[in-house]
């Protein structure tokens, strides 16, 4: 990593922050309900990936580190998925009583 | 100097601890230990994100209403402050790898300053919540007796009087709160959405949980809606509070790094403590990258 590369990652993060702020003020529900949340999360994931790969040097790390990083997000996904498959299937669903 | 000494001579790198074979093995072991710690931190915050996910999927309008009352400008400013501190931290590691003591010290001090600014802005936001009765614990809000002059006595900060006293939708309501209870006065958006749901029963304007959780006898029940907004503020205070605690621990780490870097401990041969503290600092930054849109921006587009 050279200093211009660090500054480049930094620029991406600043642009992402401003973008997420601007997009949040627009109503994207005409695409589909909840599109705002999806866009905000996509930007957040992009920013996270930049920080992890370059600021945290995962990109140049041994495979064992890659495995730990991916595994920890996999466990997190299991926690979300198993919790939500319970909550979303209680009663007759999210919208109808 | 016997002839046998040369048989036993092994080159020993200055930063190598004796239990490791070589620097590569040492660095990999240190990294894997730190990443295991970060993996459990991810699960630790993940539990709170799960609570957020469950409660927001049940009461989206109450969460949007609560979120709209947070100051998105200060939240965004804090995001930028943390990103700058992440850059200075990454550059600290860069200079540690090049044995540059002076730049390390300067950049650690800058990282600490930005971390301090973050906590300062957070304190301003918490004070604002205290002044407006938005702390979800009874008794921890500003207490104003009936008939007292309600205009911003007590803790007032210059940034907060301008932004909120005039513009907040609840400004017309006098702040009277003798017991320091949770206050909520904005019901326009939920009343409007409830009318839409009634005129268009198949329209999915409110979730099943909301239709039960906000209403009594076919009307929006202000007490029940306020309790759901209060849940949002619980989530807000627990998540940002825990994040702020991590920032304080991070500042402690930085203070220790500053001391050791000042004494010139770190060099090209041995810089792993700087790198590992950096991993922790970047992790805390990543948590905020998710907290900012999820807490501050989620209901902005309803724009009431």
Contacts between the chains, C-beta under 8 A, distances in Angstrom:
chain1	res1	chain2	res2	distance
A	1	B	90	7.9
A	1	B	94	6.6
A	3	B	91	7.2
A	3	B	94	7.0
A	6	B	87	6.4
A	6	B	90	5.5
A	6	B	91	6.2
A	6	B	94	6.8
A	7	B	87	7.6
A	9	B	87	8.0
A	9	B	90	8.0
A	10	B	83	6.7
A	10	B	84	7.7
A	10	B	86	7.9
A	10	B	87	4.5
A	13	B	83	4.6
A	13	B	86	7.6
A	14	B	80	6.5
A	14	B	83	6.3
A	17	B	76	6.4
A	17	B	79	4.9
A	17	B	80	5.9
A	17	B	83	6.6
A	17	B	292	7.8
A	18	B	76	7.9
A	20	B	292	7.5
A	20	B	293	5.4
A	20	B	297	6.8
A	21	B	72	6.9
A	21	B	76	5.0
A	21	B	297	7.0
A	24	B	72	7.4
A	24	B	293	6.8
A	24	B	297	3.7
A	24	B	298	7.9
A	24	B	300	4.4
A	24	B	301	6.5
A	25	B	300	5.3
A	25	B	301	6.5
A	25	B	303	7.1
A	26	B	301	6.2
A	27	B	301	4.3
A	27	B	302	7.7
A	27	B	303	7.1
A	28	B	301	6.8
A	29	B	301	7.2
A	33	B	204	7.3
A	36	B	297	8.0
A	36	B	298	7.6
A	36	B	300	7.9
A	36	B	301	5.2
A	37	B	298	6.6
A	40	B	293	3.8
A	40	B	294	7.5
A	40	B	297	6.0
A	40	B	298	7.5
A	41	B	293	7.2
A	43	B	293	7.3
A	44	B	289	5.3
A	44	B	290	5.2
A	44	B	292	8.0
A	44	B	293	5.7
A	47	B	289	5.0
A	48	B	286	5.1
A	48	B	289	5.8
A	48	B	290	7.4
A	51	B	86	6.5
A	51	B	282	5.4
A	51	B	285	6.3
A	51	B	286	5.6
A	51	B	289	7.4
A	52	B	282	7.6
A	52	B	286	7.2
A	54	B	90	7.8
A	55	B	86	5.8
A	55	B	87	7.8
A	55	B	89	7.5
A	55	B	90	4.5
A	55	B	278	7.5
A	55	B	282	5.0
A	56	B	278	7.4
A	56	B	279	5.6
A	56	B	282	5.0
A	56	B	283	7.9
A	57	B	93	7.9
A	57	B	275	7.5
A	61	B	31	6.6
A	62	B	28	5.6
A	62	B	31	7.8
A	64	B	28	6.7
A	64	B	32	5.8
A	65	B	28	7.9
A	65	B	31	5.7
A	65	B	32	6.7
A	65	B	35	5.8
A	68	B	32	6.5
A	68	B	35	4.3
A	68	B	36	6.6
A	68	B	39	6.0
A	69	B	35	6.6
A	71	B	39	7.2
A	72	B	35	7.8
A	72	B	38	7.2
A	72	B	39	3.6
A	72	B	42	4.8
A	72	B	43	7.3
A	73	B	42	7.3
A	75	B	39	7.5
A	75	B	42	7.9
A	75	B	43	6.3
A	75	B	46	8.0
A	76	B	42	5.8
A	76	B	43	6.6
A	76	B	46	4.6
A	79	B	43	7.2
A	79	B	46	5.7
A	79	B	47	7.5
A	79	B	50	5.9
A	80	B	46	7.7
A	80	B	49	7.7
A	80	B	50	6.2
A	80	B	53	6.3
A	83	B	50	5.3
A	83	B	53	7.3
A	83	B	54	6.4
A	84	B	53	6.6
A	84	B	54	7.4
A	84	B	57	7.4
A	87	B	54	5.4
A	87	B	57	6.8
A	87	B	58	7.6
A	88	B	57	7.5
A	91	B	208	6.7
A	92	B	208	7.4
A	93	B	208	7.2
A	94	B	57	6.9
A	94	B	207	5.3
A	94	B	208	6.5
A	94	B	209	7.9
A	95	B	204	4.8
A	95	B	207	5.8
A	95	B	208	5.9
A	96	B	208	6.1
A	97	B	208	4.5
A	97	B	211	5.9
A	97	B	212	6.9
